[in-house]
């Protein structure tokens, strides 16, 4: 009987842990407007402006696309720089239907690595 209770409790705790890991909290803070998020030029300009206002601090800039429902898709290392590629998720609750890769949903953030990571370019 006690083994069954422990087994059920263990399964329940594992299920809760799996749910927490698979549903990370949404990033809070500044984010792009809907018009910026779905426009190829405006999303890059909004990210550039945010980077400039935050002195290019990569960790702050990384949170900006995350709060705007973008996710990190790829990291490209070349020389002393890293380019982080963010793609938009489909988020009908905020902006209607977005087709990833078509509706201006890719933002690339280039950083320098040898020093403190700082944003050098957004394209």
N, CA, C and O atoms as a GROMACS GRO file, in nm:
protein
  492
    1UNK      N    1   0.083  -0.119   0.000
    1UNK     CA    2   0.000   0.000   0.000
    1UNK      C    3   0.088   0.126   0.000
    1UNK      O    4   0.064   0.218  -0.078
    2UNK      N    5   0.187   0.129   0.087
    2UNK     CA    6   0.274   0.246   0.096
    2UNK      C    7   0.354   0.261  -0.033
    2UNK      O    8   0.379   0.372  -0.080
    3UNK      N    9   0.395   0.149  -0.091
    3UNK     CA   10   0.469   0.155  -0.218
    3UNK      C   11   0.383   0.219  -0.327
    3UNK      O   12   0.432   0.298  -0.408
    4UNK      N   13   0.255   0.184  -0.330
    4UNK     CA   14   0.164   0.242  -0.430
    4UNK      C   15   0.148   0.392  -0.410
    4UNK      O   16   0.145   0.467  -0.507
    5UNK      N   17   0.137   0.437  -0.286
    5UNK     CA   18   0.124   0.580  -0.257
    5UNK      C   19   0.251   0.653  -0.300
    5UNK      O   20   0.244   0.760  -0.360
    6UNK      N   21   0.365   0.595  -0.268
    6UNK     CA   22   0.492   0.657  -0.307
    6UNK      C   23   0.505   0.661  -0.460
    6UNK      O   24   0.551   0.761  -0.515
    7UNK      N   25   0.464   0.555  -0.527
    7UNK     CA   26   0.469   0.550  -0.672
    7UNK      C   27   0.379   0.657  -0.735
    7UNK      O   28   0.421   0.728  -0.827
    8UNK      N   29   0.257   0.670  -0.686
    8UNK     CA   30   0.164   0.770  -0.737
    8UNK      C   31   0.217   0.911  -0.711
    8UNK      O   32   0.211   0.997  -0.798
    9UNK      N   33   0.269   0.933  -0.591
    9UNK     CA   34   0.325   1.064  -0.557
    9UNK      C   35   0.445   1.096  -0.646
    9UNK      O   36   0.460   1.209  -0.692
   10UNK      N   37   0.529   0.997  -0.670
   10UNK     CA   38   0.646   1.017  -0.756
   10UNK      C   39   0.603   1.049  -0.899
   10UNK      O   40   0.660   1.140  -0.961
   11UNK      N   41   0.506   0.978  -0.951
   11UNK     CA   42   0.456   1.006  -1.086
   11UNK      C   43   0.396   1.146  -1.096
   11UNK      O   44   0.417   1.216  -1.194
   12UNK      N   45   0.321   1.185  -0.994
   12UNK     CA   46   0.260   1.318  -0.994
   12UNK      C   47   0.366   1.427  -0.991
   12UNK      O   48   0.356   1.526  -1.064
   13UNK      N   49   0.468   1.410  -0.907
   13UNK     CA   50   0.574   1.510  -0.899
   13UNK      C   51   0.654   1.516  -1.030
   13UNK      O   52   0.694   1.624  -1.073
   14UNK      N   53   0.677   1.402  -1.092
   14UNK     CA   54   0.745   1.402  -1.222
   14UNK      C   55   0.662   1.473  -1.328
   14UNK      O   56   0.717   1.545  -1.412
   15UNK      N   57   0.532   1.452  -1.326
   15UNK     CA   58   0.444   1.520  -1.422
   15UNK      C   59   0.447   1.671  -1.402
   15UNK      O   60   0.451   1.747  -1.499
   16UNK      N   61   0.445   1.714  -1.277
   16UNK     CA   62   0.452   1.858  -1.247
   16UNK      C   63   0.586   1.914  -1.292
   16UNK      O   64   0.591   2.022  -1.353
   17UNK      N   65   0.694   1.844  -1.264
   17UNK     CA   66   0.827   1.890  -1.306
   17UNK      C   67   0.836   1.899  -1.458
   17UNK      O   68   0.892   1.995  -1.511
   18UNK      N   69   0.783   1.801  -1.528
   18UNK     CA   70   0.783   1.803  -1.674
   18UNK      C   71   0.703   1.921  -1.728
   18UNK      O   72   0.746   1.986  -1.823
   19UNK      N   73   0.588   1.950  -1.669
   19UNK     CA   74   0.506   2.062  -1.713
   19UNK      C   75   0.579   2.194  -1.691
   19UNK      O   76   0.576   2.282  -1.777
   20UNK      N   77   0.644   2.210  -1.576
   20UNK     CA   78   0.716   2.335  -1.546
   20UNK      C   79   0.830   2.356  -1.644
   20UNK      O   80   0.852   2.467  -1.692
   21UNK      N   81   0.903   2.250  -1.675
   21UNK     CA   82   1.016   2.260  -1.768
   21UNK      C   83   0.967   2.291  -1.909
   21UNK      O   84   1.031   2.369  -1.981
   22UNK      N   85   0.858   2.231  -1.951
   22UNK     CA   86   0.810   2.251  -2.088
   22UNK      C   87   0.729   2.379  -2.106
   22UNK      O   88   0.699   2.415  -2.219
   23UNK      N   89   0.694   2.448  -2.000
   23UNK     CA   90   0.620   2.574  -2.007
   23UNK      C   91   0.694   2.682  -1.928
   23UNK      O   92   0.650   2.720  -1.820
   24UNK      N   93   0.807   2.731  -1.983
   24UNK     CA   94   0.881   2.834  -1.909
   24UNK      C   95   0.798   2.961  -1.897
   24UNK      O   96   0.712   2.987  -1.981
   25UNK      N   97   0.823   3.040  -1.793
   25UNK     CA   98   0.747   3.163  -1.777
   25UNK      C   99   0.776   3.259  -1.892
   25UNK      O  100   0.887   3.263  -1.944
   26UNK      N  101   0.676   3.334  -1.931
   26UNK     CA  102   0.695   3.432  -2.037
   26UNK      C  103   0.784   3.544  -1.986
   26UNK      O  104   0.775   3.585  -1.871
   27UNK      N  105   0.868   3.590  -2.075
   27UNK     CA  106   0.954   3.702  -2.038
   27UNK      C  107   0.868   3.826  -2.020
   27UNK      O  108   0.784   3.857  -2.104
   28UNK      N  109   0.891   3.895  -1.913
   28UNK     CA  110   0.818   4.019  -1.891
   28UNK      C  111   0.909   4.134  -1.927
   28UNK      O  112   1.031   4.118  -1.934
   29UNK      N  113   0.852   4.246  -1.950
   29UNK     CA  114   0.932   4.362  -1.985
   29UNK      C  115   0.890   4.416  -2.120
   29UNK      O  116   0.787   4.377  -2.174
   30UNK      N  117   0.969   4.507  -2.173
   30UNK     CA  118   0.933   4.569  -2.300
   30UNK      C  119   0.925   4.467  -2.412
   30UNK      O  120   1.001   4.370  -2.415
   31UNK      N  121   0.833   4.488  -2.504
   31UNK     CA  122   0.823   4.401  -2.619
   31UNK      C  123   0.776   4.480  -2.740
   31UNK      O  124   0.728   4.592  -2.728
   32UNK      N  125   0.790   4.419  -2.856
   32UNK     CA  126   0.748   4.483  -2.981
   32UNK      C  127   0.597   4.494  -2.986
   32UNK      O  128   0.525   4.414  -2.927
   33UNK      N  129   0.551   4.595  -3.057
   33UNK     CA  130   0.408   4.602  -3.084
   33UNK      C  131   0.374   4.495  -3.187
   33UNK      O  132   0.464   4.438  -3.249
   34UNK      N  133   0.247   4.470  -3.205
   34UNK     CA  134   0.205   4.371  -3.303
   34UNK      C  135   0.251   4.412  -3.443
   34UNK      O  136   0.299   4.328  -3.519
   35UNK      N  137   0.237   4.539  -3.477
   35UNK     CA  138   0.278   4.586  -3.610
   35UNK      C  139   0.428   4.567  -3.630
   35UNK      O  140   0.471   4.530  -3.740
   36UNK      N  141   0.507   4.591  -3.527
   36UNK     CA  142   0.652   4.571  -3.537
   36UNK      C  143   0.686   4.424  -3.551
   36UNK      O  144   0.774   4.387  -3.629
   37UNK      N  145   0.619   4.340  -3.474
   37UNK     CA  146   0.653   4.198  -3.471
   37UNK      C  147   0.629   4.129  -3.605
   37UNK      O  148   0.700   4.035  -3.638
   38UNK      N  149   0.530   4.174  -3.682
   38UNK     CA  150   0.498   4.104  -3.806
   38UNK      C  151   0.554   4.173  -3.930
   38UNK      O  152   0.530   4.126  -4.042
   39UNK      N  153   0.626   4.282  -3.914
   39UNK     CA  154   0.682   4.354  -4.028
   39UNK      C  155   0.833   4.333  -4.034
   39UNK      O  156   0.903   4.352  -3.934
   40UNK      N  157   0.882   4.293  -4.150
   40UNK     CA  158   1.023   4.258  -4.164
   40UNK      C  159   1.118   4.373  -4.130
   40UNK      O  160   1.223   4.351  -4.070
   41UNK      N  161   1.082   4.494  -4.167
   41UNK     CA  162   1.169   4.609  -4.139
   41UNK      C  163   1.148   4.663  -3.999
   41UNK      O  164   1.244   4.700  -3.931
   42UNK      N  165   1.022   4.669  -3.955
   42UNK     CA  166   0.993   4.727  -3.824
   42UNK      C  167   1.047   4.643  -3.709
   42UNK      O  168   1.088   4.699  -3.607
   43UNK      N  169   1.047   4.509  -3.722
   43UNK     CA  170   1.098   4.427  -3.611
   43UNK      C  171   1.248   4.447  -3.593
   43UNK      O  172   1.297   4.447  -3.480
   44UNK      N  173   1.319   4.464  -3.702
   44UNK     CA  174   1.463   4.489  -3.692
   44UNK      C  175   1.491   4.629  -3.638
   44UNK      O  176   1.580   4.647  -3.556
   45UNK      N  177   1.413   4.727  -3.683
   45UNK     CA  178   1.431   4.864  -3.634
   45UNK      C  179   1.398   4.873  -3.485
   45UNK      O  180   1.466   4.942  -3.410
   46UNK      N  181   1.292   4.804  -3.442
   46UNK     CA  182   1.256   4.804  -3.300
   46UNK      C  183   1.366   4.741  -3.216
   46UNK      O  184   1.398   4.790  -3.108
   47UNK      N  185   1.425   4.632  -3.266
   47UNK     CA  186   1.534   4.566  -3.193
   47UNK      C  187   1.658   4.654  -3.190
   47UNK      O  188   1.726   4.662  -3.088
   48UNK      N  189   1.689   4.721  -3.302
   48UNK     CA  190   1.803   4.815  -3.306
   48UNK      C  191   1.783   4.927  -3.205
   48UNK      O  192   1.875   4.961  -3.130
   49UNK      N  193   1.663   4.984  -3.203
   49UNK     CA  194   1.634   5.093  -3.110
   49UNK      C  195   1.647   5.046  -2.966
   49UNK      O  196   1.704   5.116  -2.883
   50UNK      N  197   1.594   4.928  -2.936
   50UNK     CA  198   1.603   4.874  -2.801
   50UNK      C  199   1.748   4.851  -2.762
   50UNK      O  200   1.788   4.881  -2.650
   51UNK      N  201   1.828   4.798  -2.855
   51UNK     CA  202   1.971   4.775  -2.827
   51UNK      C  203   2.042   4.907  -2.801
   51UNK      O  204   2.124   4.917  -2.709
   52UNK      N  205   2.011   5.008  -2.881
   52UNK     CA  206   2.075   5.139  -2.864
   52UNK      C  207   2.036   5.201  -2.729
   52UNK      O  208   2.121   5.258  -2.661
   53UNK      N  209   1.910   5.189  -2.691
   53UNK     CA  210   1.864   5.246  -2.563
   53UNK      C  211   1.923   5.174  -2.443
   53UNK      O  212   1.929   5.230  -2.334
   54UNK      N  213   1.966   5.050  -2.461
   54UNK     CA  214   2.022   4.970  -2.351
   54UNK      C  215   2.172   4.950  -2.366
   54UNK      O  216   2.227   4.852  -2.316
   55UNK      N  217   2.237   5.040  -2.435
   55UNK     CA  218   2.383   5.039  -2.454
   55UNK      C  219   2.434   4.907  -2.512
   55UNK      O  220   2.547   4.866  -2.483
   56UNK      N  221   2.354   4.841  -2.592
   56UNK     CA  222   2.397   4.719  -2.658
   56UNK      C  223   2.414   4.599  -2.567
   56UNK      O  224   2.474   4.499  -2.608
   57UNK      N  225   2.364   4.606  -2.445
   57UNK     CA  226   2.379   4.494  -2.350
   57UNK      C  227   2.305   4.372  -2.404
   57UNK      O  228   2.182   4.370  -2.411
   58UNK      N  229   2.382   4.270  -2.441
   58UNK     CA  230   2.321   4.155  -2.508
   58UNK      C  231   2.216   4.085  -2.422
   58UNK      O  232   2.111   4.046  -2.474
   59UNK      N  233   2.242   4.068  -2.294
   59UNK     CA  234   2.146   3.996  -2.211
   59UNK      C  235   2.011   4.067  -2.206
   59UNK      O  236   1.907   4.002  -2.203
   60UNK      N  237   2.011   4.200  -2.206
   60UNK     CA  238   1.885   4.275  -2.209
   60UNK      C  239   1.820   4.263  -2.347
   60UNK      O  240   1.699   4.246  -2.359
   61UNK      N  241   1.903   4.271  -2.451
   61UNK     CA  242   1.850   4.263  -2.586
   61UNK      C  243   1.795   4.123  -2.614
   61UNK      O  244   1.696   4.109  -2.686
   62UNK      N  245   1.856   4.019  -2.558
   62UNK     CA  246   1.807   3.882  -2.575
   62UNK      C  247   1.666   3.868  -2.518
   62UNK      O  248   1.585   3.794  -2.575
   63UNK      N  249   1.636   3.936  -2.409
   63UNK     CA  250   1.503   3.927  -2.350
   63UNK      C  251   1.396   3.996  -2.434
   63UNK      O  252   1.278   3.962  -2.424
   64UNK      N  253   1.436   4.093  -2.516
   64UNK     CA  254   1.340   4.170  -2.596
   64UNK      C  255   1.267   4.083  -2.698
   64UNK      O  256   1.144   4.084  -2.701
   65UNK      N  257   1.339   4.006  -2.783
   65UNK     CA  258   1.265   3.918  -2.875
   65UNK      C  259   1.186   3.810  -2.800
   65UNK      O  260   1.077   3.772  -2.842
   66UNK      N  261   1.242   3.761  -2.689
   66UNK     CA  262   1.171   3.658  -2.612
   66UNK      C  263   1.038   3.710  -2.559
   66UNK      O  264   0.938   3.640  -2.561
   67UNK      N  265   1.038   3.835  -2.512
   67UNK     CA  266   0.914   3.894  -2.462
   67UNK      C  267   0.817   3.921  -2.577
   67UNK      O  268   0.696   3.930  -2.555
   68UNK      N  269   0.870   3.933  -2.698
   68UNK     CA  270   0.787   3.960  -2.816
   68UNK      C  271   0.747   3.831  -2.887
   68UNK      O  272   0.709   3.835  -3.004
   69UNK      N  273   0.755   3.719  -2.819
   69UNK     CA  274   0.718   3.588  -2.872
   69UNK      C  275   0.806   3.541  -2.988
   69UNK      O  276   0.759   3.475  -3.080
   70UNK      N  277   0.933   3.576  -2.982
   70UNK     CA  278   1.032   3.520  -3.073
   70UNK      C  279   1.109   3.416  -2.993
   70UNK      O  280   1.116   3.423  -2.870
   71UNK      N  281   1.167   3.319  -3.062
   71UNK     CA  282   1.248   3.220  -2.992
   71UNK      C  283   1.382   3.208  -3.062
   71UNK      O  284   1.393   3.230  -3.183
   72UNK      N  285   1.484   3.173  -2.986
   72UNK     CA  286   1.618   3.156  -3.040
   72UNK      C  287   1.620   3.031  -3.126
   72UNK      O  288   1.590   2.922  -3.079
   73UNK      N  289   1.655   3.047  -3.252
   73UNK     CA  290   1.652   2.935  -3.345
   73UNK      C  291   1.792   2.882  -3.374
   73UNK      O  292   1.811   2.761  -3.391
   74UNK      N  293   1.891   2.972  -3.380
   74UNK     CA  294   2.024   2.930  -3.421
   74UNK      C  295   2.127   3.028  -3.370
   74UNK      O  296   2.097   3.145  -3.346
   75UNK      N  297   2.250   2.980  -3.353
   75UNK     CA  298   2.364   3.065  -3.317
   75UNK      C  299   2.473   3.036  -3.419
   75UNK      O  300   2.512   2.920  -3.437
   76UNK      N  301   2.521   3.140  -3.485
   76UNK     CA  302   2.624   3.125  -3.588
   76UNK      C  303   2.751   3.194  -3.540
   76UNK      O  304   2.751   3.316  -3.518
   77UNK      N  305   2.859   3.117  -3.522
   77UNK     CA  306   2.987   3.173  -3.476
   77UNK      C  307   3.080   3.196  -3.594
   77UNK      O  308   3.104   3.105  -3.673
   78UNK      N  309   3.133   3.319  -3.605
   78UNK     CA  310   3.231   3.351  -3.707
   78UNK      C  311   3.333   3.445  -3.647
   78UNK      O  312   3.298   3.552  -3.598
   79UNK      N  313   3.460   3.406  -3.651
   79UNK     CA  314   3.564   3.490  -3.596
   79UNK      C  315   3.538   3.520  -3.449
   79UNK      O  316   3.516   3.430  -3.369
   80UNK      N  317   3.539   3.648  -3.416
   80UNK     CA  318   3.513   3.688  -3.278
   80UNK      C  319   3.372   3.737  -3.258
   80UNK      O  320   3.346   3.816  -3.167
   81UNK      N  321   3.280   3.689  -3.342
   81UNK     CA  322   3.141   3.735  -3.331
   81UNK      C  323   3.046   3.616  -3.330
   81UNK      O  324   3.078   3.508  -3.381
   82UNK      N  325   2.931   3.638  -3.272
   82UNK     CA  326   2.824   3.538  -3.274
   82UNK      C  327   2.698   3.607  -3.322
   82UNK      O  328   2.666   3.717  -3.277
   83UNK      N  329   2.627   3.542  -3.411
   83UNK     CA  330   2.499   3.594  -3.459
   83UNK      C  331   2.390   3.503  -3.406
   83UNK      O  332   2.390   3.383  -3.429
   84UNK      N  333   2.296   3.563  -3.334
   84UNK     CA  334   2.184   3.491  -3.276
   84UNK      C  335   2.063   3.514  -3.366
   84UNK      O  336   2.026   3.628  -3.394
   85UNK      N  337   2.003   3.405  -3.413
   85UNK     CA  338   1.890   3.414  -3.505
   85UNK      C  339   1.763   3.382  -3.428
   85UNK      O  340   1.749   3.274  -3.371
   86UNK      N  341   1.671   3.477  -3.428
   86UNK     CA  342   1.543   3.461  -3.360
   86UNK      C  343   1.432   3.450  -3.464
   86UNK      O  344   1.434   3.522  -3.564
   87UNK      N  345   1.338   3.361  -3.442
   87UNK     CA  346   1.222   3.350  -3.531
   87UNK      C  347   1.096   3.365  -3.448
   87UNK      O  348   1.091   3.328  -3.331
   88UNK      N  349   0.994   3.421  -3.512
   88UNK     CA  350   0.867   3.443  -3.443
   88UNK      C  351   0.794   3.311  -3.425
   88UNK      O  352   0.796   3.224  -3.512
   89UNK      N  353   0.730   3.298  -3.312
   89UNK     CA  354   0.640   3.187  -3.290
   89UNK      C  355   0.506   3.227  -3.352
   89UNK      O  356   0.487   3.344  -3.385
   90UNK      N  357   0.417   3.135  -3.366
   90UNK     CA  358   0.282   3.170  -3.407
   90UNK      C  359   0.207   3.206  -3.281
   90UNK      O  360   0.190   3.122  -3.192
   91UNK      N  361   0.163   3.329  -3.271
   91UNK     CA  362   0.095   3.369  -3.149
   91UNK      C  363  -0.036   3.440  -3.182
   91UNK      O  364  -0.042   3.563  -3.182
   92UNK      N  365  -0.140   3.362  -3.210
   92UNK     CA  366  -0.268   3.421  -3.248
   92UNK      C  367  -0.332   3.504  -3.137
   92UNK      O  368  -0.416   3.589  -3.166
   93UNK      N  369  -0.293   3.481  -3.013
   93UNK     CA  370  -0.353   3.559  -2.905
   93UNK      C  371  -0.311   3.705  -2.911
   93UNK      O  372  -0.384   3.792  -2.862
   94UNK      N  373  -0.196   3.734  -2.970
   94UNK     CA  374  -0.146   3.871  -2.974
   94UNK      C  375  -0.165   3.937  -3.109
   94UNK      O  376  -0.216   4.048  -3.117
   95UNK      N  377  -0.125   3.870  -3.213
   95UNK     CA  378  -0.118   3.935  -3.345
   95UNK      C  379  -0.189   3.862  -3.456
   95UNK      O  380  -0.164   3.890  -3.573
   96UNK      N  381  -0.275   3.772  -3.426
   96UNK     CA  382  -0.337   3.697  -3.534
   96UNK      C  383  -0.241   3.593  -3.586
   96UNK      O  384  -0.140   3.564  -3.523
   97UNK      N  385  -0.272   3.538  -3.698
   97UNK     CA  386  -0.192   3.430  -3.754
   97UNK      C  387  -0.065   3.483  -3.818
   97UNK      O  388  -0.071   3.574  -3.901
   98UNK      N  389   0.048   3.429  -3.779
   98UNK     CA  390   0.176   3.465  -3.837
   98UNK      C  391   0.235   3.339  -3.899
   98UNK      O  392   0.235   3.233  -3.837
   99UNK      N  393   0.283   3.352  -4.020
   99UNK     CA  394   0.347   3.240  -4.086
   99UNK      C  395   0.498   3.256  -4.067
   99UNK      O  396   0.558   3.343  -4.131
  100UNK      N  397   0.561   3.174  -3.981
  100UNK     CA  398   0.704   3.190  -3.955
  100UNK      C  399   0.787   3.186  -4.083
  100UNK      O  400   0.768   3.099  -4.168
  101UNK      N  401   0.879   3.282  -4.095
  101UNK     CA  402   0.965   3.290  -4.211
  101UNK      C  403   0.907   3.370  -4.326
  101UNK      O  404   0.980   3.404  -4.420
  102UNK      N  405   0.779   3.402  -4.321
  102UNK     CA  406   0.716   3.478  -4.429
  102UNK      C  407   0.676   3.617  -4.382
  102UNK      O  408   0.702   3.716  -4.452
  103UNK      N  409   0.614   3.628  -4.268
  103UNK     CA  410   0.562   3.756  -4.219
  103UNK      C  411   0.666   3.837  -4.143
  103UNK      O  412   0.638   3.885  -4.033
  104UNK      N  413   0.785   3.853  -4.197
  104UNK     CA  414   0.886   3.936  -4.131
  104UNK      C  415   0.924   3.884  -3.995
  104UNK      O  416   0.940   3.961  -3.901
  105UNK      N  417   0.939   3.754  -3.984
  105UNK     CA  418   0.951   3.695  -3.852
  105UNK      C  419   1.092   3.649  -3.816
  105UNK      O  420   1.108   3.566  -3.727
  106UNK      N  421   1.194   3.701  -3.883
  106UNK     CA  422   1.331   3.661  -3.852
  106UNK      C  423   1.412   3.785  -3.813
  106UNK      O  424   1.412   3.885  -3.885
  107UNK      N  425   1.479   3.777  -3.699
  107UNK     CA  426   1.566   3.886  -3.653
  107UNK      C  427   1.702   3.825  -3.620
  107UNK      O  428   1.710   3.726  -3.548
  108UNK      N  429   1.808   3.884  -3.674
  108UNK     CA  430   1.944   3.838  -3.645
  108UNK      C  431   2.014   3.944  -3.562
  108UNK      O  432   2.015   4.062  -3.598
  109UNK      N  433   2.073   3.903  -3.450
  109UNK     CA  434   2.143   3.996  -3.361
  109UNK      C  435   2.289   3.952  -3.355
  109UNK      O  436   2.321   3.844  -3.305
  110UNK      N  437   2.378   4.037  -3.406
  110UNK     CA  438   2.521   4.006  -3.408
  110UNK      C  439   2.588   4.069  -3.286
  110UNK      O  440   2.562   4.184  -3.254
  111UNK      N  441   2.673   3.992  -3.219
  111UNK     CA  442   2.742   4.039  -3.099
  111UNK      C  443   2.892   4.014  -3.113
  111UNK      O  444   2.935   3.928  -3.190
  112UNK      N  445   2.970   4.090  -3.037
  112UNK     CA  446   3.114   4.063  -3.029
  112UNK      C  447   3.138   3.975  -2.908
  112UNK      O  448   3.075   3.994  -2.804
  113UNK      N  449   3.227   3.878  -2.921
  113UNK     CA  450   3.249   3.783  -2.813
  113UNK      C  451   3.371   3.808  -2.726
  113UNK      O  452   3.364   3.780  -2.606
  114UNK      N  453   3.483   3.858  -2.778
  114UNK     CA  454   3.602   3.867  -2.693
  114UNK      C  455   3.580   3.953  -2.568
  114UNK      O  456   3.635   3.922  -2.462
  115UNK      N  457   3.503   4.057  -2.579
  115UNK     CA  458   3.476   4.145  -2.465
  115UNK      C  459   3.346   4.100  -2.400
  115UNK      O  460   3.299   3.988  -2.420
  116UNK      N  461   3.289   4.189  -2.322
  116UNK     CA  462   3.156   4.163  -2.269
  116UNK      C  463   3.061   4.162  -2.388
  116UNK      O  464   3.061   4.256  -2.467
  117UNK      N  465   2.981   4.056  -2.405
  117UNK     CA  466   2.896   4.049  -2.524
  117UNK      C  467   2.809   4.174  -2.539
  117UNK      O  468   2.732   4.209  -2.450
  118UNK      N  469   2.824   4.240  -2.652
  118UNK     CA  470   2.747   4.359  -2.682
  118UNK      C  471   2.696   4.349  -2.825
  118UNK      O  472   2.763   4.294  -2.912
  119UNK      N  473   2.578   4.401  -2.847
  119UNK     CA  474   2.518   4.398  -2.979
  119UNK      C  475   2.592   4.493  -3.071
  119UNK      O  476   2.610   4.611  -3.038
  120UNK      N  477   2.635   4.443  -3.186
  120UNK     CA  478   2.704   4.528  -3.283
  120UNK      C  479   2.619   4.554  -3.407
  120UNK      O  480   2.640   4.654  -3.476
  121UNK      N  481   2.523   4.466  -3.435
  121UNK     CA  482   2.442   4.482  -3.555
  121UNK      C  483   2.313   4.403  -3.541
  121UNK      O  484   2.311   4.296  -3.481
  122UNK      N  485   2.205   4.457  -3.597
  122UNK     CA  486   2.078   4.386  -3.605
  122UNK      C  487   2.037   4.387  -3.752
  122UNK      O  488   2.029   4.493  -3.813
  123UNK      N  489   2.013   4.270  -3.807
  123UNK     CA  490   1.971   4.263  -3.948
  123UNK      C  491   1.877   4.147  -3.970
  123UNK      O  492   1.831   4.125  -4.082
   0.00000   0.00000   0.00000
